[in-house]
Amino acid sequence: MPKIKKEKLNQTKLMGEVEKVHLPRDKKGRFVSYTEEKPRSIKLVKVKGSYGTFVVKEKLIPDEVKTTLFGIALIGILLAVF
C-alpha cells in the first residue's frame, strides 16, 4: 500500500471518521428507498386510426380504494338484510 494512502487511513481512524451508510437494505443487501411507493393505477386507451399508440389516463379512484369501498358496501348490505 502506498505511503500516502496509509497516512490517510491512519489519519481518518485517529479522527474517528468512519464512512457509514445508513440506508435501508433489502434481503439481498441492495439499497431500497425509504418509502416504497406503489405504481399508479393507470388506464391505457388506444388512439383511433393509429397503430400501437395509446394514451395513458390515470384512474380517478385507485384499485385499493375500490376494493375497500366494495368490502364496506358488501358488509353494509349483509347487515341490512340480516
Chimera marker file (.cmm) of the C-alpha trace (Angstrom):
<marker_set name="trace">
<marker id="1" x="0.000" y="0.000" z="0.000" r="1" g="1" b="0" radius="0.5"/>
<marker id="2" x="1.386" y="3.438" z="-0.880" r="1" g="1" b="0" radius="0.5"/>
<marker id="3" x="2.654" y="5.606" z="1.951" r="1" g="1" b="0" radius="0.5"/>
<marker id="4" x="0.178" y="8.420" z="1.260" r="1" g="1" b="0" radius="0.5"/>
<marker id="5" x="-2.799" y="6.066" z="1.395" r="1" g="1" b="0" radius="0.5"/>
<marker id="6" x="-1.595" y="4.548" z="4.692" r="1" g="1" b="0" radius="0.5"/>
<marker id="7" x="-1.199" y="8.005" z="6.209" r="1" g="1" b="0" radius="0.5"/>
<marker id="8" x="-4.666" y="8.994" z="5.095" r="1" g="1" b="0" radius="0.5"/>
<marker id="9" x="-6.208" y="5.819" z="6.549" r="1" g="1" b="0" radius="0.5"/>
<marker id="10" x="-4.401" y="6.292" z="9.851" r="1" g="1" b="0" radius="0.5"/>
<marker id="11" x="-5.439" y="9.933" z="9.978" r="1" g="1" b="0" radius="0.5"/>
<marker id="12" x="-9.132" y="9.143" z="9.482" r="1" g="1" b="0" radius="0.5"/>
<marker id="13" x="-9.005" y="6.412" z="12.129" r="1" g="1" b="0" radius="0.5"/>
<marker id="14" x="-7.427" y="8.808" z="14.622" r="1" g="1" b="0" radius="0.5"/>
<marker id="15" x="-10.027" y="11.468" z="13.946" r="1" g="1" b="0" radius="0.5"/>
<marker id="16" x="-12.840" y="8.940" z="14.378" r="1" g="1" b="0" radius="0.5"/>
<marker id="17" x="-14.155" y="9.465" z="10.888" r="1" g="1" b="0" radius="0.5"/>
<marker id="18" x="-15.790" y="6.365" z="9.547" r="1" g="1" b="0" radius="0.5"/>
<marker id="19" x="-17.851" y="6.209" z="6.400" r="1" g="1" b="0" radius="0.5"/>
<marker id="20" x="-21.187" y="4.638" z="7.192" r="1" g="1" b="0" radius="0.5"/>
<marker id="21" x="-24.226" y="4.409" z="5.015" r="1" g="1" b="0" radius="0.5"/>
<marker id="22" x="-27.475" y="4.404" z="6.950" r="1" g="1" b="0" radius="0.5"/>
<marker id="23" x="-29.828" y="3.481" z="4.142" r="1" g="1" b="0" radius="0.5"/>
<marker id="24" x="-32.298" y="0.622" z="4.418" r="1" g="1" b="0" radius="0.5"/>
<marker id="25" x="-31.422" y="-2.567" z="2.566" r="1" g="1" b="0" radius="0.5"/>
<marker id="26" x="-33.497" y="-5.470" z="1.316" r="1" g="1" b="0" radius="0.5"/>
<marker id="27" x="-32.775" y="-9.154" z="1.993" r="1" g="1" b="0" radius="0.5"/>
<marker id="28" x="-30.208" y="-9.310" z="-0.817" r="1" g="1" b="0" radius="0.5"/>
<marker id="29" x="-28.310" y="-6.292" z="0.541" r="1" g="1" b="0" radius="0.5"/>
<marker id="30" x="-29.392" y="-3.821" z="-2.123" r="1" g="1" b="0" radius="0.5"/>
<marker id="31" x="-30.316" y="-0.279" z="-1.147" r="1" g="1" b="0" radius="0.5"/>
<marker id="32" x="-34.035" y="0.486" z="-1.094" r="1" g="1" b="0" radius="0.5"/>
<marker id="33" x="-35.805" y="3.800" z="-0.781" r="1" g="1" b="0" radius="0.5"/>
<marker id="34" x="-37.347" y="4.855" z="2.496" r="1" g="1" b="0" radius="0.5"/>
<marker id="35" x="-40.880" y="4.841" z="1.178" r="1" g="1" b="0" radius="0.5"/>
<marker id="36" x="-41.832" y="2.068" z="-1.158" r="1" g="1" b="0" radius="0.5"/>
<marker id="37" x="-44.334" y="3.697" z="-3.464" r="1" g="1" b="0" radius="0.5"/>
<marker id="38" x="-46.772" y="1.509" z="-5.307" r="1" g="1" b="0" radius="0.5"/>
<marker id="39" x="-47.152" y="2.098" z="-9.021" r="1" g="1" b="0" radius="0.5"/>
<marker id="40" x="-50.012" y="4.384" z="-10.025" r="1" g="1" b="0" radius="0.5"/>
<marker id="41" x="-53.268" y="2.943" z="-11.300" r="1" g="1" b="0" radius="0.5"/>
<marker id="42" x="-53.404" y="3.855" z="-14.969" r="1" g="1" b="0" radius="0.5"/>
<marker id="43" x="-55.628" y="3.049" z="-17.914" r="1" g="1" b="0" radius="0.5"/>
<marker id="44" x="-54.344" y="2.731" z="-21.482" r="1" g="1" b="0" radius="0.5"/>
<marker id="45" x="-56.720" y="3.985" z="-24.180" r="1" g="1" b="0" radius="0.5"/>
<marker id="46" x="-55.962" y="3.145" z="-27.811" r="1" g="1" b="0" radius="0.5"/>
<marker id="47" x="-55.840" y="6.089" z="-30.197" r="1" g="1" b="0" radius="0.5"/>
<marker id="48" x="-58.211" y="5.512" z="-33.113" r="1" g="1" b="0" radius="0.5"/>
<marker id="49" x="-56.612" y="5.438" z="-36.526" r="1" g="1" b="0" radius="0.5"/>
<marker id="50" x="-53.121" y="4.674" z="-35.266" r="1" g="1" b="0" radius="0.5"/>
<marker id="51" x="-51.050" y="1.542" z="-34.920" r="1" g="1" b="0" radius="0.5"/>
<marker id="52" x="-49.762" y="0.772" z="-31.434" r="1" g="1" b="0" radius="0.5"/>
<marker id="53" x="-50.378" y="4.237" z="-29.975" r="1" g="1" b="0" radius="0.5"/>
<marker id="54" x="-52.001" y="4.585" z="-26.580" r="1" g="1" b="0" radius="0.5"/>
<marker id="55" x="-52.936" y="7.459" z="-24.286" r="1" g="1" b="0" radius="0.5"/>
<marker id="56" x="-52.203" y="6.998" z="-20.582" r="1" g="1" b="0" radius="0.5"/>
<marker id="57" x="-55.012" y="8.097" z="-18.273" r="1" g="1" b="0" radius="0.5"/>
<marker id="58" x="-54.796" y="7.929" z="-14.513" r="1" g="1" b="0" radius="0.5"/>
<marker id="59" x="-57.726" y="6.226" z="-12.839" r="1" g="1" b="0" radius="0.5"/>
<marker id="60" x="-59.928" y="8.516" z="-10.740" r="1" g="1" b="0" radius="0.5"/>
<marker id="61" x="-60.207" y="6.004" z="-7.884" r="1" g="1" b="0" radius="0.5"/>
<marker id="62" x="-57.223" y="3.681" z="-7.239" r="1" g="1" b="0" radius="0.5"/>
<marker id="63" x="-57.830" y="-0.079" z="-7.153" r="1" g="1" b="0" radius="0.5"/>
<marker id="64" x="-57.056" y="-0.351" z="-3.423" r="1" g="1" b="0" radius="0.5"/>
<marker id="65" x="-59.732" y="2.221" z="-2.579" r="1" g="1" b="0" radius="0.5"/>
<marker id="66" x="-62.252" y="0.469" z="-4.840" r="1" g="1" b="0" radius="0.5"/>
<marker id="67" x="-61.752" y="-2.876" z="-3.106" r="1" g="1" b="0" radius="0.5"/>
<marker id="68" x="-62.071" y="-1.254" z="0.329" r="1" g="1" b="0" radius="0.5"/>
<marker id="69" x="-65.287" y="0.545" z="-0.626" r="1" g="1" b="0" radius="0.5"/>
<marker id="70" x="-66.691" y="-2.641" z="-2.163" r="1" g="1" b="0" radius="0.5"/>
<marker id="71" x="-65.955" y="-4.580" z="1.036" r="1" g="1" b="0" radius="0.5"/>
<marker id="72" x="-67.593" y="-1.927" z="3.230" r="1" g="1" b="0" radius="0.5"/>
<marker id="73" x="-70.653" y="-1.796" z="0.954" r="1" g="1" b="0" radius="0.5"/>
<marker id="74" x="-70.946" y="-5.595" z="0.987" r="1" g="1" b="0" radius="0.5"/>
<marker id="75" x="-70.785" y="-5.708" z="4.789" r="1" g="1" b="0" radius="0.5"/>
<marker id="76" x="-73.377" y="-2.908" z="4.989" r="1" g="1" b="0" radius="0.5"/>
<marker id="77" x="-75.770" y="-4.768" z="2.680" r="1" g="1" b="0" radius="0.5"/>
<marker id="78" x="-75.332" y="-8.008" z="4.632" r="1" g="1" b="0" radius="0.5"/>
<marker id="79" x="-76.050" y="-6.199" z="7.910" r="1" g="1" b="0" radius="0.5"/>
<marker id="80" x="-79.152" y="-4.557" z="6.427" r="1" g="1" b="0" radius="0.5"/>
<marker id="81" x="-80.516" y="-7.872" z="5.117" r="1" g="1" b="0" radius="0.5"/>
<marker id="82" x="-79.911" y="-9.892" z="8.268" r="1" g="1" b="0" radius="0.5"/>
<link id1="1" id2="2" r="1" g="1" b="0" radius="0.2"/>
<link id1="2" id2="3" r="1" g="1" b="0" radius="0.2"/>
<link id1="3" id2="4" r="1" g="1" b="0" radius="0.2"/>
<link id1="4" id2="5" r="1" g="1" b="0" radius="0.2"/>
<link id1="5" id2="6" r="1" g="1" b="0" radius="0.2"/>
<link id1="6" id2="7" r="1" g="1" b="0" radius="0.2"/>
<link id1="7" id2="8" r="1" g="1" b="0" radius="0.2"/>
<link id1="8" id2="9" r="1" g="1" b="0" radius="0.2"/>
<link id1="9" id2="10" r="1" g="1" b="0" radius="0.2"/>
<link id1="10" id2="11" r="1" g="1" b="0" radius="0.2"/>
<link id1="11" id2="12" r="1" g="1" b="0" radius="0.2"/>
<link id1="12" id2="13" r="1" g="1" b="0" radius="0.2"/>
<link id1="13" id2="14" r="1" g="1" b="0" radius="0.2"/>
<link id1="14" id2="15" r="1" g="1" b="0" radius="0.2"/>
<link id1="15" id2="16" r="1" g="1" b="0" radius="0.2"/>
<link id1="16" id2="17" r="1" g="1" b="0" radius="0.2"/>
<link id1="17" id2="18" r="1" g="1" b="0" radius="0.2"/>
<link id1="18" id2="19" r="1" g="1" b="0" radius="0.2"/>
<link id1="19" id2="20" r="1" g="1" b="0" radius="0.2"/>
<link id1="20" id2="21" r="1" g="1" b="0" radius="0.2"/>
<link id1="21" id2="22" r="1" g="1" b="0" radius="0.2"/>
<link id1="22" id2="23" r="1" g="1" b="0" radius="0.2"/>
<link id1="23" id2="24" r="1" g="1" b="0" radius="0.2"/>
<link id1="24" id2="25" r="1" g="1" b="0" radius="0.2"/>
<link id1="25" id2="26" r="1" g="1" b="0" radius="0.2"/>
<link id1="26" id2="27" r="1" g="1" b="0" radius="0.2"/>
<link id1="27" id2="28" r="1" g="1" b="0" radius="0.2"/>
<link id1="28" id2="29" r="1" g="1" b="0" radius="0.2"/>
<link id1="29" id2="30" r="1" g="1" b="0" radius="0.2"/>
<link id1="30" id2="31" r="1" g="1" b="0" radius="0.2"/>
<link id1="31" id2="32" r="1" g="1" b="0" radius="0.2"/>
<link id1="32" id2="33" r="1" g="1" b="0" radius="0.2"/>
<link id1="33" id2="34" r="1" g="1" b="0" radius="0.2"/>
<link id1="34" id2="35" r="1" g="1" b="0" radius="0.2"/>
<link id1="35" id2="36" r="1" g="1" b="0" radius="0.2"/>
<link id1="36" id2="37" r="1" g="1" b="0" radius="0.2"/>
<link id1="37" id2="38" r="1" g="1" b="0" radius="0.2"/>
<link id1="38" id2="39" r="1" g="1" b="0" radius="0.2"/>
<link id1="39" id2="40" r="1" g="1" b="0" radius="0.2"/>
<link id1="40" id2="41" r="1" g="1" b="0" radius="0.2"/>
<link id1="41" id2="42" r="1" g="1" b="0" radius="0.2"/>
<link id1="42" id2="43" r="1" g="1" b="0" radius="0.2"/>
<link id1="43" id2="44" r="1" g="1" b="0" radius="0.2"/>
<link id1="44" id2="45" r="1" g="1" b="0" radius="0.2"/>
<link id1="45" id2="46" r="1" g="1" b="0" radius="0.2"/>
<link id1="46" id2="47" r="1" g="1" b="0" radius="0.2"/>
<link id1="47" id2="48" r="1" g="1" b="0" radius="0.2"/>
<link id1="48" id2="49" r="1" g="1" b="0" radius="0.2"/>
<link id1="49" id2="50" r="1" g="1" b="0" radius="0.2"/>
<link id1="50" id2="51" r="1" g="1" b="0" radius="0.2"/>
<link id1="51" id2="52" r="1" g="1" b="0" radius="0.2"/>
<link id1="52" id2="53" r="1" g="1" b="0" radius="0.2"/>
<link id1="53" id2="54" r="1" g="1" b="0" radius="0.2"/>
<link id1="54" id2="55" r="1" g="1" b="0" radius="0.2"/>
<link id1="55" id2="56" r="1" g="1" b="0" radius="0.2"/>
<link id1="56" id2="57" r="1" g="1" b="0" radius="0.2"/>
<link id1="57" id2="58" r="1" g="1" b="0" radius="0.2"/>
<link id1="58" id2="59" r="1" g="1" b="0" radius="0.2"/>
<link id1="59" id2="60" r="1" g="1" b="0" radius="0.2"/>
<link id1="60" id2="61" r="1" g="1" b="0" radius="0.2"/>
<link id1="61" id2="62" r="1" g="1" b="0" radius="0.2"/>
<link id1="62" id2="63" r="1" g="1" b="0" radius="0.2"/>
<link id1="63" id2="64" r="1" g="1" b="0" radius="0.2"/>
<link id1="64" id2="65" r="1" g="1" b="0" radius="0.2"/>
<link id1="65" id2="66" r="1" g="1" b="0" radius="0.2"/>
<link id1="66" id2="67" r="1" g="1" b="0" radius="0.2"/>
<link id1="67" id2="68" r="1" g="1" b="0" radius="0.2"/>
<link id1="68" id2="69" r="1" g="1" b="0" radius="0.2"/>
<link id1="69" id2="70" r="1" g="1" b="0" radius="0.2"/>
<link id1="70" id2="71" r="1" g="1" b="0" radius="0.2"/>
<link id1="71" id2="72" r="1" g="1" b="0" radius="0.2"/>
<link id1="72" id2="73" r="1" g="1" b="0" radius="0.2"/>
<link id1="73" id2="74" r="1" g="1" b="0" radius="0.2"/>
<link id1="74" id2="75" r="1" g="1" b="0" radius="0.2"/>
<link id1="75" id2="76" r="1" g="1" b="0" radius="0.2"/>
<link id1="76" id2="77" r="1" g="1" b="0" radius="0.2"/>
<link id1="77" id2="78" r="1" g="1" b="0" radius="0.2"/>
<link id1="78" id2="79" r="1" g="1" b="0" radius="0.2"/>
<link id1="79" id2="80" r="1" g="1" b="0" radius="0.2"/>
<link id1="80" id2="81" r="1" g="1" b="0" radius="0.2"/>
<link id1="81" id2="82" r="1" g="1" b="0" radius="0.2"/>
</marker_set>
